[in-house]
């Protein structure tokens, strides 16, 4: 096999793009579109946020009122030539808040693409793998919390084993939890792994098959059963479609838990799930980095995803100069929508 440097064209967020897709007039419904002319889901996420805060109130969580006030007011800067950009919002940053999770997912995706772009520049011959690690479903909040902690430690051990470590350059790990119809939890971890090109030389001393990854994960987790493990090579010369580096970055950066799993038509089920997830996810991180990707992230001085700024969640950091007006959109709890004030 020829060891050639792949041609990679990874898009990076343009930090100098200012929003021009927002129409505003006092009394009108908020319309806020991204640079791809797609409406940002402020309304739908806020409606879910209100419902989530109601569940927290029933469960007697002290943060219920704080969550209810999340992103109630959106402030935009406007320049003389009509450029407009979101610049001030208060977010509750609660673990399951649909509004905050949407912003965190956007921020994670933008940051990860920036990190990967730099990684490809620094290591043009590197290759990427997308690894999904699972264990048996859990059924209680205690089981889920314990299993997530074990999986986190096992990923650390897995990356230190001799064969994976031999060609490892860096990795990013994210946790995802889906809720099954019977109320059990399917916890799994996604890893986007950067390896040396020698990994694919065809030499068994370097290449790790899916069966071997499965055995290594079983060993790291100390399991008495064979877990389901999936490994795919990421086609770094593709920018779109399955197995592209961009698609893998988006999959890694997506929500830890989808709001659809605890926003069903069954209120009792939703209450149980929220109570379990609030307990199990407390103190955990949705995404973490290792090796060269961790070093690159630090060198880029990127903001903390979990607790940092959620306003500039699309990777846009520049402030607008010469602001001549501030436009404010507020959420109307009776009409359940945002209106310009």
ZAMI-581967 format. One record per residue (C-alpha): residue number from 1; residue in one letter; x, y, z. Coordinates in nm, 3 decimals. Example, Ala and Ser with C-alpha at 12.3 -4.5 7.8 and 13.67 -1.06 7.14 Angstrom:
<nodes>
    i  aa        X        Y        Z
    1   A    1.230   -0.450    0.780
    2   S    1.367   -0.106    0.714
</nodes>
This chain:
<nodes>
    i  aa        X        Y        Z
    1   X    0.000    0.000    0.000
    2   X    0.136    0.342   -0.093
    3   X    0.181    0.571    0.202
    4   X    0.057    0.899    0.058
    5   X   -0.061    1.210    0.234
    6   X   -0.440    1.238    0.184
    7   X   -0.591    1.554    0.046
    8   X   -0.808    1.695    0.319
    9   X   -1.040    1.990    0.286
   10   X   -1.189    2.043    0.630
   11   X   -1.408    2.353    0.659
   12   X   -1.328    2.586    0.945
   13   X   -1.577    2.830    1.098
   14   X   -1.533    3.177    0.951
   15   X   -1.501    3.397    1.256
   16   X   -1.541    3.714    1.049
   17   X   -1.887    3.632    0.914
   18   X   -2.152    3.855    1.068
   19   X   -2.518    3.762    1.069
   20   X   -2.733    3.927    0.803
   21   X   -3.019    3.678    0.812
   22   X   -3.220    3.832    1.095
   23   X   -3.525    4.042    1.018
   24   X   -3.649    4.252    1.307
   25   X   -3.937    4.486    1.375
   26   X   -4.108    4.561    1.706
   27   X   -4.396    4.322    1.773
   28   X   -4.295    4.071    1.508
   29   X   -4.198    3.710    1.572
   30   X   -3.823    3.654    1.596
   31   X   -3.664    3.521    1.278
   32   X   -3.300    3.427    1.327
   33   X   -3.130    3.230    1.047
   34   X   -2.777    3.098    1.028
   35   X   -2.535    3.160    0.740
   36   X   -2.694    2.865    0.556
   37   X   -3.033    3.043    0.573
   38   X   -3.172    2.785    0.815
   39   X   -3.393    2.906    1.098
   40   X   -3.233    2.867    1.438
   41   X   -3.468    2.669    1.668
   42   X   -3.500    2.925    1.947
   43   X   -3.876    2.881    1.978
   44   X   -3.883    2.499    1.987
   45   X   -3.590    2.471    2.225
   46   X   -3.738    2.733    2.462
   47   X   -4.074    2.552    2.465
   48   X   -3.890    2.233    2.561
   49   X   -3.693    2.427    2.821
   50   X   -4.015    2.549    2.985
   51   X   -4.148    2.194    2.997
   52   X   -3.818    2.070    3.140
   53   X   -3.828    2.337    3.413
   54   X   -4.184    2.228    3.501
   55   X   -4.060    1.871    3.546
   56   X   -3.778    1.996    3.769
   57   X   -4.034    2.187    3.977
   58   X   -4.239    1.870    4.026
   59   X   -3.923    1.679    4.121
   60   X   -3.839    1.960    4.368
   61   X   -3.505    2.054    4.213
   62   X   -3.394    2.392    4.347
   63   X   -3.268    2.498    4.004
   64   X   -3.616    2.480    3.845
   65   X   -3.671    2.858    3.855
   66   X   -3.323    2.928    3.718
   67   X   -3.382    2.686    3.430
   68   X   -3.719    2.847    3.355
   69   X   -3.546    3.184    3.299
   70   X   -3.290    3.043    3.054
   71   X   -3.254    3.250    2.734
   72   X   -3.568    3.446    2.814
   73   X   -3.421    3.759    2.655
   74   X   -3.202    3.769    2.343
   75   X   -3.005    4.087    2.268
   76   X   -2.859    4.162    1.924
   77   X   -2.613    4.430    1.813
   78   X   -2.692    4.624    1.496
   79   X   -2.451    4.844    1.297
   80   X   -2.524    5.136    1.065
   81   X   -2.501    4.910    0.758
   82   X   -2.750    4.660    0.902
   83   X   -2.515    4.393    1.030
   84   X   -2.671    4.215    1.326
   85   X   -2.538    3.963    1.572
   86   X   -2.642    3.796    1.897
   87   X   -2.429    3.936    2.177
   88   X   -2.603    3.892    2.512
   89   X   -2.806    3.599    2.651
   90   X   -2.823    3.436    2.993
   91   X   -2.809    3.055    2.982
   92   X   -2.883    2.828    3.281
   93   X   -2.631    2.559    3.166
   94   X   -2.831    2.286    3.335
   95   X   -2.725    1.938    3.222
   96   X   -3.047    1.848    3.039
   97   X   -3.164    2.193    2.931
   98   X   -3.268    2.162    2.563
   99   X   -3.162    2.521    2.493
  100   X   -2.818    2.485    2.647
  101   X   -2.758    2.142    2.494
  102   X   -2.836    2.278    2.148
  103   X   -2.584    2.557    2.197
  104   X   -2.324    2.321    2.347
  105   X   -2.357    2.081    2.053
  106   X   -2.301    2.367    1.807
  107   X   -2.005    2.491    2.008
  108   X   -1.852    2.142    2.038
  109   X   -1.886    2.085    1.665
  110   X   -1.730    2.421    1.574
  111   X   -1.441    2.373    1.816
  112   X   -1.375    2.015    1.711
  113   X   -1.360    2.111    1.342
  114   X   -1.113    2.386    1.428
  115   X   -0.899    2.141    1.626
  116   X   -0.911    1.879    1.349
  117   X   -0.820    2.135    1.086
  118   X   -0.510    2.229    1.284
  119   X   -0.430    1.862    1.351
  120   X   -0.442    1.783    0.979
  121   X   -0.218    2.082    0.909
  122   X    0.038    1.969    1.168
  123   X    0.014    1.598    1.081
  124   X   -0.077    1.580    0.710
  125   X   -0.014    1.203    0.693
  126   X   -0.233    1.120    0.992
  127   X   -0.542    0.905    0.955
  128   X   -0.864    0.893    1.155
  129   X   -1.081    0.618    1.302
  130   X   -1.432    0.638    1.442
  131   X   -1.477    0.395    1.731
  132   X   -1.804    0.324    1.914
  133   X   -1.785    0.139    2.246
  134   X   -2.088   -0.006    2.426
  135   X   -2.179   -0.214    2.728
  136   X   -2.501   -0.386    2.834
  137   X   -2.798   -0.161    2.904
  138   X   -2.846   -0.026    3.254
  139   X   -3.181   -0.002    3.432
  140   X   -3.140    0.233    3.728
  141   X   -2.977    0.566    3.793
  142   X   -2.718    0.403    4.019
  143   X   -2.628    0.143    3.758
  144   X   -2.597    0.413    3.493
  145   X   -2.376    0.638    3.706
  146   X   -2.143    0.350    3.799
  147   X   -2.123    0.226    3.439
  148   X   -2.039    0.571    3.300
  149   X   -1.755    0.608    3.551
  150   X   -1.621    0.261    3.462
  151   X   -1.638    0.337    3.090
  152   X   -1.447    0.661    3.133
  153   X   -1.165    0.484    3.316
  154   X   -1.169    0.197    3.065
  155   X   -1.126    0.435    2.768
  156   X   -0.819    0.579    2.938
  157   X   -0.677    0.227    2.987
  158   X   -0.770    0.124    2.632
  159   X   -0.570    0.409    2.481
  160   X   -0.269    0.309    2.693
  161   X   -0.259   -0.054    2.584
  162   X    0.052   -0.134    2.385
  163   X   -0.102   -0.186    2.042
  164   X   -0.343    0.112    2.037
  165   X   -0.078    0.339    2.193
  166   X    0.182    0.237    1.933
  167   X    0.020    0.438    1.654
  168   X   -0.197    0.676    1.856
  169   X   -0.155    1.050    1.802
  170   X   -0.463    1.175    1.982
  171   X   -0.834    1.126    2.040
  172   X   -1.158    1.294    2.138
  173   X   -1.417    1.103    2.338
  174   X   -1.786    1.179    2.386
  175   X   -2.060    1.008    2.585
  176   X   -2.408    0.940    2.453
  177   X   -2.706    0.792    2.635
  178   X   -3.023    0.682    2.462
  179   X   -3.341    0.572    2.638
  180   X   -3.501    0.245    2.528
  181   X   -3.874    0.183    2.506
  182   X   -3.866   -0.015    2.830
  183   X   -3.703    0.274    3.015
  184   X   -3.355    0.120    3.028
  185   X   -3.047    0.313    2.921
  186   X   -2.807    0.241    2.637
  187   X   -2.482    0.412    2.732
  188   X   -2.203    0.423    2.475
  189   X   -1.897    0.625    2.389
  190   X   -1.780    0.764    2.056
  191   X   -1.410    0.812    1.994
  192   X   -1.260    0.996    1.700
  193   X   -0.903    0.869    1.700
  194   X   -0.607    1.020    1.513
  195   X   -0.342    0.762    1.426
  196   X   -0.015    0.749    1.235
  197   X   -0.036    0.643    0.872
  198   X    0.158    0.328    0.967
  199   X   -0.164    0.198    1.128
  200   X   -0.287    0.104    0.779
  201   X    0.031   -0.055    0.647
  202   X   -0.136   -0.397    0.659
  203   X    0.106   -0.515    0.924
  204   X   -0.073   -0.703    1.205
  205   X    0.163   -0.537    1.450
  206   X   -0.002   -0.203    1.371
  207   X   -0.352   -0.261    1.234
  208   X   -0.626   -0.351    1.484
  209   X   -0.930   -0.538    1.351
  210   X   -1.283   -0.493    1.486
  211   X   -1.255   -0.830    1.663
  212   X   -0.935   -0.717    1.830
  213   X   -1.082   -0.379    1.933
  214   X   -1.371   -0.577    2.086
  215   X   -1.133   -0.795    2.290
  216   X   -0.935   -0.493    2.405
  217   X   -1.253   -0.313    2.517
  218   X   -1.373   -0.627    2.696
  219   X   -1.037   -0.641    2.874
  220   X   -1.043   -0.271    2.968
  221   X   -1.396   -0.300    3.107
  222   X   -1.329   -0.641    3.271
  223   X   -1.647   -0.780    3.116
  224   X   -1.762   -1.142    3.132
  225   X   -1.944   -1.102    2.799
  226   X   -1.853   -0.987    2.449
  227   X   -1.955   -0.620    2.404
  228   X   -2.066   -0.461    2.078
  229   X   -1.786   -0.252    1.929
  230   X   -1.779   -0.077    1.594
  231   X   -1.473    0.066    1.422
  232   X   -1.468    0.254    1.091
  233   X   -1.195    0.428    0.899
  234   X   -1.277    0.792    0.839
  235   X   -1.227    0.892    0.478
  236   X   -1.030    1.211    0.533
  237   X   -1.043    1.312    0.165
  238   X   -1.421    1.347    0.184
  239   X   -1.593    1.653    0.327
  240   X   -1.951    1.525    0.304
  241   X   -2.141    1.204    0.362
  242   X   -2.098    0.913    0.598
  243   X   -1.744    0.843    0.719
  244   X   -1.619    1.190    0.628
  245   X   -1.413    1.374    0.889
  246   X   -1.681    1.642    0.915
  247   X   -1.958    1.384    0.970
  248   X   -1.748    1.208    1.234
  249   X   -1.684    1.540    1.410
  250   X   -2.057    1.617    1.414
  251   X   -2.140    1.269    1.547
  252   X   -1.882    1.306    1.823
  253   X   -2.005    1.652    1.921
  254   X   -2.378    1.583    1.927
  255   X   -2.606    1.586    2.232
  256   X   -2.518    1.367    2.530
  257   X   -2.887    1.286    2.562
  258   X   -3.157    1.390    2.315
  259   X   -3.443    1.590    2.464
  260   X   -3.683    1.368    2.265
  261   X   -3.598    1.089    2.510
  262   X   -3.748    1.280    2.805
  263   X   -4.002    1.497    2.622
  264   X   -4.246    1.220    2.527
  265   X   -4.625    1.212    2.576
  266   X   -4.585    1.014    2.898
  267   X   -4.524    1.260    3.183
  268   X   -4.456    0.992    3.445
  269   X   -4.196    0.831    3.222
  270   X   -4.037    1.168    3.154
  271   X   -4.016    1.248    3.524
  272   X   -3.844    0.917    3.600
  273   X   -3.594    0.960    3.318
  274   X   -3.507    1.320    3.411
  275   X   -3.462    1.222    3.776
  276   X   -3.230    0.936    3.675
  277   X   -3.025    1.137    3.426
  278   X   -2.984    1.437    3.657
  279   X   -2.833    1.203    3.913
  280   X   -2.622    0.988    3.680
  281   X   -2.474    1.273    3.475
  282   X   -2.386    1.504    3.762
  283   X   -2.014    1.575    3.761
  284   X   -1.950    1.408    3.424
  285   X   -1.812    1.565    3.105
  286   X   -1.978    1.508    2.771
  287   X   -1.659    1.548    2.570
  288   X   -1.288    1.517    2.649
  289   X   -0.959    1.515    2.461
  290   X   -0.632    1.322    2.474
  291   X   -0.287    1.325    2.317
  292   X   -0.209    1.571    2.039
  293   X   -0.572    1.680    2.005
  294   X   -0.569    1.787    2.369
  295   X   -0.246    1.980    2.313
  296   X   -0.386    2.150    2.002
  297   X   -0.703    2.246    2.186
  298   X   -0.495    2.405    2.462
  299   X   -0.273    2.588    2.211
  300   X   -0.580    2.730    2.037
  301   X   -0.701    2.859    2.377
  302   X   -1.056    2.744    2.313
  303   X   -1.328    2.825    2.563
  304   X   -1.464    2.554    2.794
  305   X   -1.756    2.376    2.628
  306   X   -1.942    2.279    2.945
  307   X   -1.924    2.601    3.143
  308   X   -1.806    2.865    2.898
  309   X   -1.967    3.105    2.652
  310   X   -2.277    2.970    2.475
  311   X   -2.353    3.291    2.287
  312   X   -2.085    3.249    2.021
  313   X   -2.174    2.883    1.975
  314   X   -2.126    2.879    1.598
  315   X   -1.756    2.949    1.620
  316   X   -1.798    3.323    1.561
  317   X   -1.602    3.528    1.813
  318   X   -1.560    3.875    1.668
  319   X   -1.765    4.150    1.820
  320   X   -1.938    4.405    1.601
  321   X   -1.779    4.749    1.616
  322   X   -1.969    5.074    1.602
  323   X   -2.297    4.942    1.734
  324   X   -2.573    5.195    1.667
  325   X   -2.870    5.001    1.801
  326   X   -2.958    4.704    2.019
  327   X   -3.251    4.483    1.918
  328   X   -3.416    4.276    2.190
  329   X   -3.632    3.966    2.148
  330   X   -3.825    3.838    2.450
  331   X   -4.007    3.511    2.503
  332   X   -4.383    3.543    2.556
  333   X   -4.492    3.262    2.790
  334   X   -4.855    3.292    2.687
  335   X   -4.798    3.287    2.311
  336   X   -4.498    3.056    2.353
  337   X   -4.276    3.238    2.106
  338   X   -4.010    3.510    2.085
  339   X   -4.116    3.859    1.978
  340   X   -3.910    4.170    1.906
  341   X   -3.971    4.435    2.170
</nodes>
